Structure formats: C-alpha cells, structure tokens
Amino acid sequence: MSDNEMRALHTATALLTEFANAVDQGDLKQLGQLFCADATMDLPALSGDQKREVLQGREAILARWRGDRPFASRHIVGNIAVVCNQADRIDVKSTGIGIRGPKEGGAPFLIVVADYKDTLQHSDGNWRFRSRVVSSVFSWAAEPR
C-alpha cells in the first residue's frame, strides 16, 4: 500500500470513528463539524410508510439525532476500504454495528449491522462527509427492559 493510500485509509478511519463517537456521546456540535453544509445522508427511515429517508443538508442530518435519548448506544466501524482516492475526495465502503441498550446497563434491545458508502470531501482545511448511504443488513430488536 502506498503512502497516499495509507493516508486516505487513515483519514477515512478517523472520520468514521469520529462519527460513531459523536453519535454515541450525543455530541451534536462535533457531529455537525463532520458534515459539509450541503451534505446528504440516505438511510433507513425510523418510522412511517417510507422505507428510506434522504436528509439534505447538515441541519437536517443533525435533526435526526436531536432530542432526548432514553438509551445508550455504541457504534463499531470496521471493514473500511477506500474505493476512490483523489486529492480532495475519498470514497469509502465500511460495515458498522450499532447497539442500543438501557442507560443504566443491562441487555441490549437493538442490534443493527449496516453497510456504509461514504464520499468524503476536503473542505475548508478538513475532511468531511459529502454523502453517506446506510443500508441495513441485519437487525434484531427486543422490548426494552
């Protein structure tokens, strides 16, 4: 692997990990800094009749994570592969595991495995998400205890 490919993989790994940590800690300020102002996120819908929702812009993406979080979560990212590496753009594929459970500890009540396709863009001196596409592969849910 060339130095350039290693830098791209390191950059992608860092950004994907920062996203997971910001979501898990409920750090909306940090989460907002990870996206371009006009970024898009295409992911499974939380509710309603539609199967997917496309969020347009940083504020719409942040709105998805605003509000009370009556649960704890942890996201683990792996199988990170750079599929396109340009001076100001990196395309990445990865797999993530999301787990939700009670804040006070105990058995998890939601486990999701998802595939991610991300486009990262170098913007204002930082790498940010230009777009994220999340596809659920497996999920398991139980009644919260």
Biotite code that builds the C-alpha atoms (Angstrom):
import biotite.structure as struc

atoms = struc.array([
    struc.Atom([0.000, 0.000, 0.000], chain_id="A", res_id=1, res_name="MET", atom_name="CA", element="C"),
    struc.Atom([1.399, 3.401, -0.988], chain_id="A", res_id=2, res_name="SER", atom_name="CA", element="C"),
    struc.Atom([1.797, 6.298, 1.446], chain_id="A", res_id=3, res_name="ASP", atom_name="CA", element="C"),
    struc.Atom([-1.057, 8.084, -0.312], chain_id="A", res_id=4, res_name="ASN", atom_name="CA", element="C"),
    struc.Atom([-3.352, 5.058, 0.076], chain_id="A", res_id=5, res_name="GLU", atom_name="CA", element="C"),
    struc.Atom([-2.374, 4.736, 3.752], chain_id="A", res_id=6, res_name="MET", atom_name="CA", element="C"),
    struc.Atom([-3.178, 8.436, 4.364], chain_id="A", res_id=7, res_name="ARG", atom_name="CA", element="C"),
    struc.Atom([-6.583, 8.016, 2.698], chain_id="A", res_id=8, res_name="ALA", atom_name="CA", element="C"),
    struc.Atom([-7.371, 4.940, 4.796], chain_id="A", res_id=9, res_name="LEU", atom_name="CA", element="C"),
    struc.Atom([-6.250, 6.715, 7.972], chain_id="A", res_id=10, res_name="HIS", atom_name="CA", element="C"),
    struc.Atom([-8.348, 9.798, 7.103], chain_id="A", res_id=11, res_name="THR", atom_name="CA", element="C"),
    struc.Atom([-11.430, 7.668, 6.385], chain_id="A", res_id=12, res_name="ALA", atom_name="CA", element="C"),
    struc.Atom([-10.990, 5.570, 9.536], chain_id="A", res_id=13, res_name="THR", atom_name="CA", element="C"),
    struc.Atom([-10.626, 8.685, 11.687], chain_id="A", res_id=14, res_name="ALA", atom_name="CA", element="C"),
    struc.Atom([-13.749, 10.362, 10.256], chain_id="A", res_id=15, res_name="LEU", atom_name="CA", element="C"),
    struc.Atom([-15.911, 7.230, 10.503], chain_id="A", res_id=16, res_name="LEU", atom_name="CA", element="C"),
    struc.Atom([-14.770, 6.696, 14.095], chain_id="A", res_id=17, res_name="THR", atom_name="CA", element="C"),
    struc.Atom([-15.426, 10.354, 14.989], chain_id="A", res_id=18, res_name="GLU", atom_name="CA", element="C"),
    struc.Atom([-18.970, 9.976, 13.623], chain_id="A", res_id=19, res_name="PHE", atom_name="CA", element="C"),
    struc.Atom([-19.621, 6.862, 15.741], chain_id="A", res_id=20, res_name="ALA", atom_name="CA", element="C"),
    struc.Atom([-18.248, 8.518, 18.875], chain_id="A", res_id=21, res_name="ASN", atom_name="CA", element="C"),
    struc.Atom([-20.208, 11.757, 18.340], chain_id="A", res_id=22, res_name="ALA", atom_name="CA", element="C"),
    struc.Atom([-23.472, 9.835, 17.903], chain_id="A", res_id=23, res_name="VAL", atom_name="CA", element="C"),
    struc.Atom([-22.805, 7.655, 20.950], chain_id="A", res_id=24, res_name="ASP", atom_name="CA", element="C"),
    struc.Atom([-21.931, 10.642, 23.137], chain_id="A", res_id=25, res_name="GLN", atom_name="CA", element="C"),
    struc.Atom([-24.811, 12.775, 21.801], chain_id="A", res_id=26, res_name="GLY", atom_name="CA", element="C"),
    struc.Atom([-22.271, 15.447, 20.789], chain_id="A", res_id=27, res_name="ASP", atom_name="CA", element="C"),
    struc.Atom([-24.198, 17.366, 18.140], chain_id="A", res_id=28, res_name="LEU", atom_name="CA", element="C"),
    struc.Atom([-21.565, 20.092, 17.885], chain_id="A", res_id=29, res_name="LYS", atom_name="CA", element="C"),
    struc.Atom([-18.907, 17.544, 16.945], chain_id="A", res_id=30, res_name="GLN", atom_name="CA", element="C"),
    struc.Atom([-21.336, 15.677, 14.703], chain_id="A", res_id=31, res_name="LEU", atom_name="CA", element="C"),
    struc.Atom([-22.139, 18.862, 12.782], chain_id="A", res_id=32, res_name="GLY", atom_name="CA", element="C"),
    struc.Atom([-18.461, 19.552, 12.162], chain_id="A", res_id=33, res_name="GLN", atom_name="CA", element="C"),
    struc.Atom([-18.129, 16.208, 10.386], chain_id="A", res_id=34, res_name="LEU", atom_name="CA", element="C"),
    struc.Atom([-20.501, 17.110, 7.524], chain_id="A", res_id=35, res_name="PHE", atom_name="CA", element="C"),
    struc.Atom([-20.300, 19.555, 4.642], chain_id="A", res_id=36, res_name="CYS", atom_name="CA", element="C"),
    struc.Atom([-23.043, 22.202, 4.883], chain_id="A", res_id=37, res_name="ALA", atom_name="CA", element="C"),
    struc.Atom([-24.875, 20.685, 1.888], chain_id="A", res_id=38, res_name="ASP", atom_name="CA", element="C"),
    struc.Atom([-24.173, 17.025, 2.692], chain_id="A", res_id=39, res_name="ALA", atom_name="CA", element="C"),
    struc.Atom([-26.745, 14.290, 2.119], chain_id="A", res_id=40, res_name="THR", atom_name="CA", element="C"),
    struc.Atom([-27.497, 11.183, 4.145], chain_id="A", res_id=41, res_name="MET", atom_name="CA", element="C"),
    struc.Atom([-29.627, 8.357, 2.767], chain_id="A", res_id=42, res_name="ASP", atom_name="CA", element="C"),
    struc.Atom([-30.669, 5.823, 5.408], chain_id="A", res_id=43, res_name="LEU", atom_name="CA", element="C"),
    struc.Atom([-33.474, 3.541, 6.534], chain_id="A", res_id=44, res_name="PRO", atom_name="CA", element="C"),
    struc.Atom([-36.476, 5.518, 7.804], chain_id="A", res_id=45, res_name="ALA", atom_name="CA", element="C"),
    struc.Atom([-37.110, 5.489, 11.550], chain_id="A", res_id=46, res_name="LEU", atom_name="CA", element="C"),
    struc.Atom([-40.871, 5.258, 11.151], chain_id="A", res_id=47, res_name="SER", atom_name="CA", element="C"),
    struc.Atom([-43.731, 5.780, 8.755], chain_id="A", res_id=48, res_name="GLY", atom_name="CA", element="C"),
    struc.Atom([-44.601, 4.116, 5.492], chain_id="A", res_id=49, res_name="ASP", atom_name="CA", element="C"),
    struc.Atom([-41.451, 5.027, 3.624], chain_id="A", res_id=50, res_name="GLN", atom_name="CA", element="C"),
    struc.Atom([-38.568, 2.594, 3.754], chain_id="A", res_id=51, res_name="LYS", atom_name="CA", element="C"),
    struc.Atom([-35.806, 5.190, 3.349], chain_id="A", res_id=52, res_name="ARG", atom_name="CA", element="C"),
    struc.Atom([-35.296, 8.833, 4.076], chain_id="A", res_id=53, res_name="GLU", atom_name="CA", element="C"),
    struc.Atom([-32.850, 11.209, 2.456], chain_id="A", res_id=54, res_name="VAL", atom_name="CA", element="C"),
    struc.Atom([-31.638, 14.039, 4.660], chain_id="A", res_id=55, res_name="LEU", atom_name="CA", element="C"),
    struc.Atom([-30.493, 17.126, 2.770], chain_id="A", res_id=56, res_name="GLN", atom_name="CA", element="C"),
    struc.Atom([-28.000, 19.441, 4.473], chain_id="A", res_id=57, res_name="GLY", atom_name="CA", element="C"),
    struc.Atom([-26.139, 19.486, 7.772], chain_id="A", res_id=58, res_name="ARG", atom_name="CA", element="C"),
    struc.Atom([-29.106, 20.823, 9.771], chain_id="A", res_id=59, res_name="GLU", atom_name="CA", element="C"),
    struc.Atom([-31.442, 18.077, 8.563], chain_id="A", res_id=60, res_name="ALA", atom_name="CA", element="C"),
    struc.Atom([-28.807, 15.466, 9.415], chain_id="A", res_id=61, res_name="ILE", atom_name="CA", element="C"),
    struc.Atom([-28.347, 16.910, 12.912], chain_id="A", res_id=62, res_name="LEU", atom_name="CA", element="C"),
    struc.Atom([-32.126, 16.999, 13.467], chain_id="A", res_id=63, res_name="ALA", atom_name="CA", element="C"),
    struc.Atom([-32.115, 13.196, 13.171], chain_id="A", res_id=64, res_name="ARG", atom_name="CA", element="C"),
    struc.Atom([-30.065, 12.979, 16.392], chain_id="A", res_id=65, res_name="TRP", atom_name="CA", element="C"),
    struc.Atom([-31.611, 15.874, 18.351], chain_id="A", res_id=66, res_name="ARG", atom_name="CA", element="C"),
    struc.Atom([-33.887, 15.257, 21.282], chain_id="A", res_id=67, res_name="GLY", atom_name="CA", element="C"),
    struc.Atom([-33.982, 13.001, 24.283], chain_id="A", res_id=68, res_name="ASP", atom_name="CA", element="C"),
    struc.Atom([-32.021, 9.770, 24.024], chain_id="A", res_id=69, res_name="ARG", atom_name="CA", element="C"),
    struc.Atom([-33.603, 7.410, 26.557], chain_id="A", res_id=70, res_name="PRO", atom_name="CA", element="C"),
    struc.Atom([-30.993, 4.769, 25.708], chain_id="A", res_id=71, res_name="PHE", atom_name="CA", element="C"),
    struc.Atom([-27.253, 4.295, 25.483], chain_id="A", res_id=72, res_name="ALA", atom_name="CA", element="C"),
    struc.Atom([-25.662, 3.395, 22.169], chain_id="A", res_id=73, res_name="SER", atom_name="CA", element="C"),
    struc.Atom([-22.369, 2.168, 20.840], chain_id="A", res_id=74, res_name="ARG", atom_name="CA", element="C"),
    struc.Atom([-21.327, 2.033, 17.213], chain_id="A", res_id=75, res_name="HIS", atom_name="CA", element="C"),
    struc.Atom([-18.396, -0.025, 15.967], chain_id="A", res_id=76, res_name="ILE", atom_name="CA", element="C"),
    struc.Atom([-16.980, 0.540, 12.487], chain_id="A", res_id=77, res_name="VAL", atom_name="CA", element="C"),
    struc.Atom([-14.900, -1.979, 10.546], chain_id="A", res_id=78, res_name="GLY", atom_name="CA", element="C"),
    struc.Atom([-14.079, -3.466, 7.155], chain_id="A", res_id=79, res_name="ASN", atom_name="CA", element="C"),
    struc.Atom([-13.086, 0.018, 5.972], chain_id="A", res_id=80, res_name="ILE", atom_name="CA", element="C"),
    struc.Atom([-11.986, 0.079, 2.334], chain_id="A", res_id=81, res_name="ALA", atom_name="CA", element="C"),
    struc.Atom([-11.023, 3.081, 0.219], chain_id="A", res_id=82, res_name="VAL", atom_name="CA", element="C"),
    struc.Atom([-12.500, 2.627, -3.255], chain_id="A", res_id=83, res_name="VAL", atom_name="CA", element="C"),
    struc.Atom([-11.566, 6.027, -4.743], chain_id="A", res_id=84, res_name="CYS", atom_name="CA", element="C"),
    struc.Atom([-8.764, 8.295, -3.591], chain_id="A", res_id=85, res_name="ASN", atom_name="CA", element="C"),
    struc.Atom([-8.373, 11.761, -5.112], chain_id="A", res_id=86, res_name="GLN", atom_name="CA", element="C"),
    struc.Atom([-6.733, 14.923, -3.818], chain_id="A", res_id=87, res_name="ALA", atom_name="CA", element="C"),
    struc.Atom([-9.994, 16.359, -2.450], chain_id="A", res_id=88, res_name="ASP", atom_name="CA", element="C"),
    struc.Atom([-12.280, 13.298, -2.407], chain_id="A", res_id=89, res_name="ARG", atom_name="CA", element="C"),
    struc.Atom([-12.233, 9.823, -0.872], chain_id="A", res_id=90, res_name="ILE", atom_name="CA", element="C"),
    struc.Atom([-14.935, 7.212, -1.476], chain_id="A", res_id=91, res_name="ASP", atom_name="CA", element="C"),
    struc.Atom([-15.175, 4.596, 1.257], chain_id="A", res_id=92, res_name="VAL", atom_name="CA", element="C"),
    struc.Atom([-17.096, 1.392, 1.982], chain_id="A", res_id=93, res_name="LYS", atom_name="CA", element="C"),
    struc.Atom([-17.420, 0.077, 5.527], chain_id="A", res_id=94, res_name="SER", atom_name="CA", element="C"),
    struc.Atom([-19.561, -2.028, 7.819], chain_id="A", res_id=95, res_name="THR", atom_name="CA", element="C"),
    struc.Atom([-20.879, -0.900, 11.170], chain_id="A", res_id=96, res_name="GLY", atom_name="CA", element="C"),
    struc.Atom([-22.575, -2.447, 14.153], chain_id="A", res_id=97, res_name="ILE", atom_name="CA", element="C"),
    struc.Atom([-24.954, -0.322, 16.208], chain_id="A", res_id=98, res_name="GLY", atom_name="CA", element="C"),
    struc.Atom([-26.116, -1.440, 19.629], chain_id="A", res_id=99, res_name="ILE", atom_name="CA", element="C"),
    struc.Atom([-28.719, 0.233, 21.861], chain_id="A", res_id=100, res_name="ARG", atom_name="CA", element="C"),
    struc.Atom([-29.472, -0.598, 25.444], chain_id="A", res_id=101, res_name="GLY", atom_name="CA", element="C"),
    struc.Atom([-30.632, 0.942, 28.712], chain_id="A", res_id=102, res_name="PRO", atom_name="CA", element="C"),
    struc.Atom([-28.568, 3.870, 30.003], chain_id="A", res_id=103, res_name="LYS", atom_name="CA", element="C"),
    struc.Atom([-28.154, 2.181, 33.368], chain_id="A", res_id=104, res_name="GLU", atom_name="CA", element="C"),
    struc.Atom([-26.769, -1.021, 31.840], chain_id="A", res_id=105, res_name="GLY", atom_name="CA", element="C"),
    struc.Atom([-28.355, -4.338, 31.066], chain_id="A", res_id=106, res_name="GLY", atom_name="CA", element="C"),
    struc.Atom([-29.213, -6.329, 27.979], chain_id="A", res_id=107, res_name="ALA", atom_name="CA", element="C"),
    struc.Atom([-29.259, -4.527, 24.634], chain_id="A", res_id=108, res_name="PRO", atom_name="CA", element="C"),
    struc.Atom([-32.618, -4.146, 22.931], chain_id="A", res_id=109, res_name="PHE", atom_name="CA", element="C"),
    struc.Atom([-31.500, -3.276, 19.400], chain_id="A", res_id=110, res_name="LEU", atom_name="CA", element="C"),
    struc.Atom([-28.605, -4.552, 17.350], chain_id="A", res_id=111, res_name="ILE", atom_name="CA", element="C"),
    struc.Atom([-28.124, -3.479, 13.736], chain_id="A", res_id=112, res_name="VAL", atom_name="CA", element="C"),
    struc.Atom([-25.431, -4.378, 11.206], chain_id="A", res_id=113, res_name="VAL", atom_name="CA", element="C"),
    struc.Atom([-25.221, -1.938, 8.299], chain_id="A", res_id=114, res_name="ALA", atom_name="CA", element="C"),
    struc.Atom([-23.137, -1.281, 5.211], chain_id="A", res_id=115, res_name="ASP", atom_name="CA", element="C"),
    struc.Atom([-21.988, 2.289, 4.551], chain_id="A", res_id=116, res_name="TYR", atom_name="CA", element="C"),
    struc.Atom([-20.969, 4.025, 1.345], chain_id="A", res_id=117, res_name="LYS", atom_name="CA", element="C"),
    struc.Atom([-19.393, 7.398, 2.062], chain_id="A", res_id=118, res_name="ASP", atom_name="CA", element="C"),
    struc.Atom([-17.978, 10.196, -0.007], chain_id="A", res_id=119, res_name="THR", atom_name="CA", element="C"),
    struc.Atom([-15.553, 12.346, 1.962], chain_id="A", res_id=120, res_name="LEU", atom_name="CA", element="C"),
    struc.Atom([-14.535, 15.775, 0.725], chain_id="A", res_id=121, res_name="GLN", atom_name="CA", element="C"),
    struc.Atom([-11.670, 18.014, 1.736], chain_id="A", res_id=122, res_name="HIS", atom_name="CA", element="C"),
    struc.Atom([-13.400, 21.288, 2.625], chain_id="A", res_id=123, res_name="SER", atom_name="CA", element="C"),
    struc.Atom([-12.126, 24.363, 4.492], chain_id="A", res_id=124, res_name="ASP", atom_name="CA", element="C"),
    struc.Atom([-8.972, 22.542, 5.563], chain_id="A", res_id=125, res_name="GLY", atom_name="CA", element="C"),
    struc.Atom([-10.825, 19.495, 6.933], chain_id="A", res_id=126, res_name="ASN", atom_name="CA", element="C"),
    struc.Atom([-12.168, 16.217, 5.648], chain_id="A", res_id=127, res_name="TRP", atom_name="CA", element="C"),
    struc.Atom([-15.960, 15.998, 5.936], chain_id="A", res_id=128, res_name="ARG", atom_name="CA", element="C"),
    struc.Atom([-18.790, 13.757, 4.810], chain_id="A", res_id=129, res_name="PHE", atom_name="CA", element="C"),
    struc.Atom([-20.223, 14.872, 1.463], chain_id="A", res_id=130, res_name="ARG", atom_name="CA", element="C"),
    struc.Atom([-22.647, 11.956, 1.420], chain_id="A", res_id=131, res_name="SER", atom_name="CA", element="C"),
    struc.Atom([-23.492, 8.837, 3.441], chain_id="A", res_id=132, res_name="ARG", atom_name="CA", element="C"),
    struc.Atom([-25.631, 5.938, 2.280], chain_id="A", res_id=133, res_name="VAL", atom_name="CA", element="C"),
    struc.Atom([-26.570, 3.482, 5.031], chain_id="A", res_id=134, res_name="VAL", atom_name="CA", element="C"),
    struc.Atom([-28.057, 0.081, 4.199], chain_id="A", res_id=135, res_name="SER", atom_name="CA", element="C"),
    struc.Atom([-29.250, -2.216, 6.958], chain_id="A", res_id=136, res_name="SER", atom_name="CA", element="C"),
    struc.Atom([-28.023, -5.797, 6.535], chain_id="A", res_id=137, res_name="VAL", atom_name="CA", element="C"),
    struc.Atom([-29.292, -7.430, 9.741], chain_id="A", res_id=138, res_name="PHE", atom_name="CA", element="C"),
    struc.Atom([-31.265, -6.190, 12.708], chain_id="A", res_id=139, res_name="SER", atom_name="CA", element="C"),
    struc.Atom([-32.517, -7.676, 15.934], chain_id="A", res_id=140, res_name="TRP", atom_name="CA", element="C"),
    struc.Atom([-34.895, -5.940, 18.318], chain_id="A", res_id=141, res_name="ALA", atom_name="CA", element="C"),
    struc.Atom([-36.388, -6.824, 21.675], chain_id="A", res_id=142, res_name="ALA", atom_name="CA", element="C"),
    struc.Atom([-38.637, -4.965, 24.064], chain_id="A", res_id=143, res_name="GLU", atom_name="CA", element="C"),
    struc.Atom([-36.569, -2.634, 26.267], chain_id="A", res_id=144, res_name="PRO", atom_name="CA", element="C"),
    struc.Atom([-36.387, -3.886, 29.847], chain_id="A", res_id=145, res_name="ARG", atom_name="CA", element="C"),
])
